Amino acid sequence: MKTARTFGSHGRLLKIDLAHQVIQTEKITANDLRLFMGGRGLGAAIMLRELPAGIDPLGEENLLIFSTGPLVDSSVPGSNRYVLHTKSPQTGLYSFSVSGGHFGDMLKKTGNDVIVIKGKASRPVYIFVEDDGRVEFKDASHLWGKDTADTQDIILSEIGTDARVTCIGPAGENLVPYACLINERRALGRGGAGAVMGSKNLKAVAVRGRTSVSLADAKVMKTAIKNGYQELKQNPMTAKILKTYGSSNMLRGLMNNGVLPGNNWTEAALDKAESITAEQMREHFHVKDMACSAGCPVKCTKMFAVSEGEYQGAQSEGPDYETVYAFGSCCGVYDLAPIIKADEMCDLLGLDTISTGVSIAFAMECLEKGIIDADDTHAGDLAFGNAKAMLRLVEDVAYNRGFGAVVAEGTRNMAARFGSDSHKYAMHAKGMELGGYDPRGMKGMGLVYACGPRGGCHHAGGYTAIAEMMNPQIDRFAEKGKAPLVAGTRNRRASLCDSGLICAFVAIGLSDETVIGMLNGATGLDYQPSDLHTIGDRISQVERAFNCREGLTREDDVLPDRLLSEGVSSGPSQGGKIEDFEAMKDEFYTLCGWDLKTGAPMDERLEALDITWVKEILNTK
């Protein structure tokens, strides 16, 4: 592959030291842009190179790395993304999160592809970055304690409404390990980056700029974009299903296949989940369809509002499927009104909805089983199906208040606190609570959860759910042969979606050939479709290397006991459980080029991917 001039990117990295209020700029090499594209890939490389091993995620040494990609701030549909990397206070490992909205485009307009923030401010501040090279450190004392909506409104009133803001809420200020960032109403959701922001006394980052990048071949780009719009119109998922229902369309398929987790994964949520389906949401709560970026034809964002009853006035851009699962079926709440309210609360408080809901569900089960006592823990009337108690606890989690301070620790730490075999019911991988796809009835998702780079995420390490449910050529109950499906979906996501950057939902409807046209038109490189998977593999190896450097081994790639020892209780997946996960790991490790004993990337694979520097870091850890 040839190396070209820097097109599609500025080739510029901005470093900000909060402690000394010093900034400096660095050049991003053309080789790094070629090998990693941008976004997730470039951020992973910076993390491994620059973050010292073994640092405290809430210590001053931790980094916050905001990055864009070559397609950001272009007319490619769904390319309005940005990525945030840090070391997770939730897992102690590598973490990244992705968001849409308008912040990513504006970040790139500042003339920077990447912003790296280190240190800790002596008092609450927010940073304002503009494209004239100016960075301001502004007092945020008046913003401390404010929710994410008020924070954004106040900052924009101070610096101008043409800027864009990403910020933390009270949960981040209170160092909740799964606190997130919010821009507009979009979340950088998983891994606890909000707590890292809070630990640095950094309330928000604001950006404003007008600097555009040069495209290598506008004609090639225009043709590829035209082809992309045609493909999106022809794909039923992007043309109709996502446009009508958003991501919550997944719930019915999961329910019908018996893999929608209910009551903290003790049962499959079947007929009673009918009341929280996307169809019910659209019929009773839908306000409008929205695109999170100009020109996106998919419009998967949905505004929902509660117009009557106890939760009247609650509204959110969502809830998406994962939120409906976490606060709905997982907590035994089959009423959409309090689920919408929970989503709104998490957005305002700055909480990851998945970890919050699943942690609450774990507490519900521990109370039900008598592992903990309601009087001793001051958990009150918390129980499956009690929406009022659930919502009360959401707020207490954000403020580290009462029993909420315990639930704020997450399921792994709660289990260590509770003892009495409670770890068997803690639905997490590496400390991150699982997304809502039961791998006992779609075995590939077991590898996704256990071997993914950031813990119990349902997509960072692959995403097999749709293929396993809908492709008749794939036996969803089979364990053997799932490694290629997991690795293939992982690599495409890592490169195209998270490094390119294109929305994962838009990418469903785009062919590899069309995406390559977009990337080549932007960058001037001669990428081939196979390069998407090579680059994704390269990114995954860097992520794995980071975690191995932090002490991760094969023994850490595990699933909750429940998935290995308990069969699904009823429904189409009844009796399903994971029988020989070690054999599944062997197959996956072999395909990935990871050592079967240690789980670390092997030298031969790193050399083949042209990242021998990773080998040197691992060999000197």
Residue pairs with C-beta under 8 A, 6 or more apart in sequence:
1 34
1 525
1 526
1 527
1 531
2 525
2 526
3 30
3 31
3 34
3 525
4 30
4 216
4 523
4 524
4 525
5 30
5 216
5 524
6 28
6 30
6 33
7 70
7 213
7 214
7 215
7 216
7 522
7 523
7 524
8 70
8 71
8 74
8 213
8 215
8 216
8 519
8 522
8 523
8 524
9 28
9 33
9 38
9 68
9 69
9 70
9 113
9 213
9 523
10 108
10 111
10 112
10 113
10 211
10 213
11 27
11 28
11 29
11 30
11 33
11 113
12 25
12 26
12 27
12 28
12 111
12 112
12 113
12 114
13 25
13 26
13 27
13 28
13 46
13 112
13 113
13 114
13 115
13 116
14 23
14 24
14 25
14 110
14 112
14 114
14 115
14 116
14 129
14 135
15 23
15 24
15 25
15 26
15 115
15 116
15 117
15 118
16 22
16 23
16 115
16 116
16 117
16 118
16 127
16 135
17 23
17 118
17 119
18 117
18 118
18 119
18 120
18 121
18 125
18 127
18 137
18 200
18 201
18 202
19 60
19 118
19 119
19 120
19 121
19 122
20 119
21 137
23 135
25 112
25 133
28 42
28 113
28 114
32 42
32 45
33 42
33 70
33 523
34 525
35 41
35 45
35 535
35 538
35 610
35 611
36 42
36 44
36 45
36 499
36 535
36 538
36 539
37 69
37 70
37 495
37 499
37 500
37 519
37 535
38 67
38 68
38 69
38 70
38 72
38 113
38 499
38 500
38 501
39 67
39 68
39 69
39 72
39 81
39 82
39 83
39 98
39 498
39 499
39 500
39 501
40 67
40 83
40 85
40 96
40 98
40 494
40 498
40 499
40 501
40 539
41 494
41 495
41 498
41 499
41 535
41 538
41 539
41 542
42 67
42 69
42 113
42 114
42 499
43 65
43 67
43 83
43 84
43 85
43 96
43 114
44 85
44 94
44 96
44 539
44 542
44 543
44 546
45 542
46 63
46 65
46 67
46 85
46 114
46 116
47 63
47 65
47 85
47 87
47 94
47 546
48 542
48 545
48 546
48 549
48 614
48 617
49 613
49 617
50 63
50 116
51 61
51 62
51 63
51 87
52 61
53 549
53 550
53 621
54 550
55 61
55 62
55 87
56 62
57 86
57 87
57 88
57 89
57 92
57 192
57 195
57 196
58 89
58 175
58 195
58 196
58 199
59 199
60 118
60 119
60 120
60 200
61 118
62 86
62 87
62 118
62 196
62 199
62 200
63 85
63 86
63 87
63 116
63 117
63 118
64 84
64 85
64 86
64 116
64 117
64 118
64 193
64 196
64 197
64 200
64 202
65 83
65 84
65 85
65 86
65 114
65 115
65 116
65 117
66 82
66 83
66 84
66 107
66 114
66 115
66 116
66 117
66 205
67 82
67 83
67 84
67 85
67 113
67 114
67 115
68 81
68 82
68 83
68 104
68 107
68 108
68 113
68 114
68 501
69 79
69 81
69 83
69 499
69 500
69 501
70 500
70 519
70 522
70 523
71 79
71 500
71 501
71 502
71 518
71 519
71 522
72 79
72 80
72 81
72 82
72 104
72 105
72 107
72 108
72 501
73 79
73 80
73 104
73 105
73 108
73 109
73 212
73 213
74 215
74 221
74 518
74 522
75 225
75 295
76 221
76 225
76 228
76 502
76 518
77 225
77 228
77 229
77 232
77 293
77 295
77 296
77 297
77 298
77 502
77 503
77 506
78 100
78 293
78 296
78 298
78 502
78 503
78 505
78 506
78 507
79 293
79 500
79 501
79 502
79 503
80 100
80 101
80 102
80 104
80 105
80 292
80 293
80 296
80 503
81 98
81 99
81 100
81 104
81 498
81 501
81 502
81 503
82 98
82 99
82 103
82 104
82 107
82 501
83 96
83 97
83 98
83 498
83 501
84 96
84 97
84 98
84 99
84 181
84 188
84 193
85 94
85 95
85 96
86 95
86 191
86 193
86 196
87 93
87 94
87 95
87 196
87 550
88 94
88 95
88 177
88 191
88 192
88 193
88 431
88 432
88 454
88 455
89 175
89 177
89 192
89 195
89 196
89 199
90 177
90 178
90 191
90 192
90 195
90 355
90 410
90 431
90 432
90 455
91 191
91 430
91 431
91 432
91 454
91 455
92 431
92 550
93 430
93 453
93 454
93 455
93 546
93 547
93 550
93 552
94 453
94 454
94 543
94 546
94 547
94 550
95 190
95 191
95 192
95 193
95 454
96 191
96 453
96 454
96 460
96 498
97 180
97 181
97 187
97 188
97 189
97 190
97 191
97 193
98 188
98 497
98 498
98 501
99 166
99 181
99 183
99 186
99 187
99 188
99 189
100 186
100 292
100 293
100 503
101 164
101 183
101 184
101 185
101 186
101 292
101 293
102 164
102 183
102 184
102 293
103 164
103 165
103 166
103 183
103 184
103 186
103 207
104 501
105 164
105 293
106 163
106 164
106 207
106 208
106 209
107 115
107 129
107 164
107 207
107 209
108 209
108 213
109 131
109 207
109 208
109 209
109 210
109 211
109 212
110 129
110 130
110 131
110 207
110 208
110 209
110 211
111 131
111 133
111 209
111 211
112 129
115 129
115 205
117 127
117 200
117 202
117 205
119 200
120 199
120 200
120 201
121 137
121 200
121 201
121 202
122 201
123 139
123 141
123 201
124 139
124 140
124 141
124 143
124 144
124 201
124 202
124 203
125 137
125 138
125 139
125 140
125 201
125 202
125 203
126 138
126 140
126 143
126 155
126 167
126 202
126 203
126 204
126 205
126 206
127 135
127 136
127 137
127 138
127 202
127 204
127 205
127 206
128 135
128 136
128 138
128 159
128 163
128 206
128 207
128 208
129 135
129 205
129 206
129 207
129 208
129 209
130 207
130 208
130 209
131 208
131 209
131 210
131 211
138 158
138 159
140 201
140 202
140 203
140 204
142 154
143 151
143 154
143 155
143 167
143 203
143 204
144 173
144 203
145 170
145 173
146 154
146 169
147 169
147 170
147 348
147 349
147 350
148 167
148 168
148 169
148 182
148 347
148 348
148 349
148 350
149 347
149 348
151 165
151 167
151 168
151 169
151 203
151 204
152 165
152 167
152 182
152 183
152 184
152 204
155 163
155 165
155 167
155 204
155 206
156 163
156 165
159 206
159 208
160 208
162 208
163 206
163 207
163 208
164 183
164 206
164 207
164 208
165 183
165 204
165 205
165 206
165 207
166 181
166 182
166 183
166 188
166 204
166 205
167 181
167 182
167 183
167 203
167 204
167 205
167 350
168 179
168 180
168 181
168 182
168 194
168 197
168 198
168 202
168 203
168 204
168 350
169 179
169 182
169 194
169 348
169 349
169 350
169 351
169 398
170 349
170 350
170 398
170 399
171 179
171 180
171 194
171 195
171 349
171 350
171 351
171 397
171 398
171 408
172 179
172 180
172 181
172 194
172 195
172 197
172 198
172 350
173 198
173 203
174 198
174 398
174 399
174 400
174 408
175 195
175 198
175 199
175 400
176 192
176 194
176 195
176 351
176 397
176 398
176 400
176 408
177 192
177 195
177 408
177 409
177 410
178 190
178 191
178 192
178 195
178 351
178 352
178 355
178 356
178 359
178 408
178 410
178 432
178 433
179 192
179 193
179 194
179 195
179 197
179 198
179 350
179 351
179 352
179 398
180 187
180 188
180 189
180 190
180 192
180 193
180 194
180 350
180 351
180 352
181 187
181 188
181 193
181 194
181 197
181 350
182 188
182 347
182 350
184 292
185 316
185 317
185 347
186 292
186 317
187 346
187 347
187 352
187 353
188 194
189 352
189 353
189 354
190 352
190 354
190 355
190 432
190 454
190 457
191 352
191 432
191 454
191 455
192 352
194 350
194 351
197 203
215 221
215 521
215 522
216 520
216 521
216 522
216 523
216 524
216 525
217 520
217 521
217 524
218 521
219 521
220 517
220 520
220 521
221 517
221 518
221 521
221 522
222 521
223 517
223 521
224 514
224 515
224 516
224 517
224 518
224 520
224 521
225 518
227 514
227 517
228 510
228 514
228 515
228 518
229 297
231 509
231 510
231 511
231 514
232 238
232 239
232 297
232 298
232 506
232 509
232 510
233 239
233 297
234 509
235 508
235 509
237 508
237 509
238 297
238 298
238 505
238 506
238 508
238 509
239 509
241 249
242 249
242 298
242 300
242 505
242 508
243 289
243 297
243 298
243 299
243 300
244 278
244 282
245 278
245 279
245 281
245 282
245 302
246 278
246 300
246 301
246 302
246 318
246 320
246 321
247 300
247 320
247 321
247 322
247 505
248 277
248 278
248 281
248 302
248 319
248 320
248 321
248 324
249 278
249 321
250 321
250 465
251 260
251 273
251 276
251 277
251 278
251 321
251 324
251 325
252 277
252 278
252 279
253 469
253 470
254 260
254 436
254 437
254 438
254 465
254 469
255 269
255 270
255 273
255 274
255 277
256 572
257 441
257 442
257 469
257 476
257 572
257 573
258 268
258 270
258 438
258 441
258 568
258 570
258 571
258 572
258 573
258 574
258 576
259 268
259 437
259 438
259 440
259 441
259 442
259 465
259 469
259 568
259 573
260 268
260 269
260 270
260 273
260 325
260 329
260 436
260 438
261 268
261 269
261 325
261 329
261 330
261 427
261 436
261 438
262 268
262 269
262 273
262 329
262 330
262 332
263 269
263 329
263 330
263 331
263 332
263 361
263 364
263 365
263 384
264 330
264 331
264 358
264 361
264 362
264 364
264 365
264 384
264 425
264 427
265 330
265 425
265 427
265 434
265 438
265 560
265 562
265 563
266 365
266 569
267 569
267 570
268 438
268 441
268 568
268 569
268 570
268 571
268 573
268 574
269 329
270 570
270 571
272 334
273 328
273 329
273 334
274 280
275 334
275 335
275 336
276 324
276 328
276 329
276 334
276 335
276 336
276 339
280 336
281 302
281 304
281 324
281 336
282 302
284 336
285 304
285 305
285 306
285 307
285 336
285 337
285 340
286 302
286 303
286 304
287 302
287 303
287 304
287 305
287 315
288 302
288 303
289 299
289 301
289 302
289 303
290 299
290 301
290 302
290 303
290 317
291 297
291 298
291 299
291 301
292 301
292 503
293 503
296 503
296 506
298 503
298 505
298 506
298 509
300 505
301 317
301 318
302 317
302 318
303 315
303 316
303 317
304 315
304 316
304 318
304 319
304 336
304 340
305 313
305 314
305 315
305 340
306 312
306 313
306 314
306 315
306 337
306 340
306 341
309 337
310 337
311 337
311 338
311 340
311 341
314 337
314 340
314 341
314 344
315 340
315 344
316 340
316 343
316 344
316 347
317 347
318 340
318 343
319 327
319 339
319 340
319 342
319 343
319 353
321 436
322 353
322 354
322 435
322 436
322 458
323 339
323 342
323 343
323 346
323 353
323 354
323 357
324 336
324 339
325 354
325 357
325 435
325 436
326 353
326 354
326 355
326 356
326 357
326 358
326 361
326 433
326 436
327 333
327 338
327 339
327 342
327 343
327 353
327 356
327 357
327 360
327 390
328 334
328 336
328 339
329 436
330 357
330 358
330 361
330 436
331 357
331 360
331 361
331 364
331 384
331 385
331 390
332 361
332 364
332 384
332 385
333 339
333 385
333 386
333 387
333 390
334 385
335 387
338 387
338 388
338 390
338 391
341 391
342 353
342 356
342 357
342 390
342 391
342 394
343 353
345 351
345 391
345 394
345 395
346 352
346 353
346 356
346 394
349 394
349 395
349 398
350 398
351 394
351 397
351 398
354 433
354 434
354 435
354 436
355 410
355 432
355 433
356 394
356 397
356 407
358 411
358 427
358 428
358 433
358 434
359 397
359 407
359 408
359 409
359 410
359 411
359 414
359 433
360 382
360 390
360 393
360 394
360 397
360 407
361 384
361 427
362 411
362 414
362 415
362 422
362 425
362 426
362 427
363 372
363 379
363 382
363 393
363 403
363 406
363 407
363 414
364 382
364 383
364 384
365 384
365 425
366 372
366 414
366 418
366 422
366 425
367 373
367 374
367 377
367 379
367 382
367 383
368 383
368 384
369 425
371 418
371 419
371 420
371 421
371 422
372 379
372 418
374 380
374 381
374 382
377 403
377 406
378 402
378 403
379 403
380 389
380 392
380 403
381 389
382 389
382 390
382 393
382 403
383 389
393 403
393 404
393 407
395 401
395 404
396 402
396 403
396 404
396 405
396 407
397 404
397 405
397 407
397 408
398 404
398 408
400 408
406 414
406 417
407 414
409 417
410 428
410 431
410 432
410 433
411 426
411 427
411 428
411 433
412 426
412 428
412 431
413 431
414 422
414 426
415 422
415 423
415 425
415 426
416 423
423 561
424 560
424 561
424 562
424 565
425 560
425 562
426 560
427 433
427 434
427 456
427 560
427 562
428 434
428 455
428 456
428 560
429 449
429 450
429 452
429 455
429 456
429 558
429 559
429 560
430 454
430 455
430 456
430 552
430 556
431 455
432 454
432 455
432 456
432 457
433 456
434 449
434 456
434 458
434 560
435 449
435 456
435 457
435 458
435 459
436 458
437 445
437 458
437 465
438 445
438 563
438 568
438 573
439 445
439 446
439 448
439 449
439 559
439 563
439 578
440 563
440 567
440 568
440 573
440 576
440 577
440 578
441 476
441 477
441 568
441 572
441 573
441 576
442 464
442 465
442 468
442 469
442 476
443 468
443 476
443 477
443 478
443 479
443 482
443 578
443 584
444 462
444 464
444 467
444 468
444 476
444 482
444 485
444 486
445 458
445 464
445 465
445 468
446 559
446 563
446 578
446 581
446 584
447 461
447 462
447 482
447 483
447 486
447 584
447 585
447 588
448 457
448 458
448 459
448 461
448 462
448 463
448 464
448 486
448 490
449 455
449 456
449 457
449 458
449 461
449 559
450 557
450 558
450 559
450 581
450 585
451 461
451 486
451 557
451 585
451 588
452 460
452 461
452 462
452 490
453 460
453 461
453 540
453 543
453 544
453 546
453 547
454 460
454 461
458 465
459 493
459 504
460 490
460 493
460 494
461 486
461 490
461 540
462 485
462 486
462 487
462 488
462 489
462 490
462 493
463 489
463 490
463 493
464 482
464 485
464 486
464 489
467 474
467 485
467 489
468 474
468 476
468 485
469 476
474 485
477 573
477 576
479 578
479 579
479 580
479 581
479 583
479 584
480 583
480 584
480 587
481 587
482 584
482 587
482 588
483 584
483 587
483 588
483 590
483 591
483 592
484 591
486 588
487 537
487 588
487 591
487 592
488 533
490 536
490 540
491 532
491 533
491 534
491 535
491 536
491 537
491 539
491 540
492 507
492 512
492 532
492 533
492 536
493 504
493 507
493 536
494 535
494 536
494 539
494 540
495 531
495 532
495 533
495 535
495 536
495 539
496 502
496 507
496 512
496 515
496 532
496 536
497 503
497 504
497 507
499 535
499 539
500 515
500 518
500 519
502 510
502 515
507 515
512 529
512 532
513 529
515 532
516 527
516 528
516 529
516 531
516 532
519 525
519 527
520 526
520 527
534 609
537 592
537 609
538 609
538 610
538 611
540 592
541 592
541 593
541 601
541 605
541 606
541 609
541 611
541 614
542 611
542 614
544 592
544 594
544 599
544 600
544 601
545 600
545 601
545 606
545 614
545 617
545 618
548 598
548 599
548 600
548 601
548 618
548 621
549 617
549 618
549 621
552 599
553 598
553 599
554 585
554 589
554 596
554 597
554 598
554 599
556 599
557 585
557 599
558 581
559 578
559 581
563 577
563 578
564 577
564 578
564 581
565 577
566 577
567 574
567 575
567 576
567 577
568 574
568 575
568 576
568 577
578 584
586 596
588 594
589 595
589 596
589 599
590 596
592 601
592 605
593 601
593 602
593 604
593 605
594 600
594 601
594 602
594 605
595 601
595 602
600 618
601 614
601 615
601 618
603 615
606 612
606 614
606 615
607 615
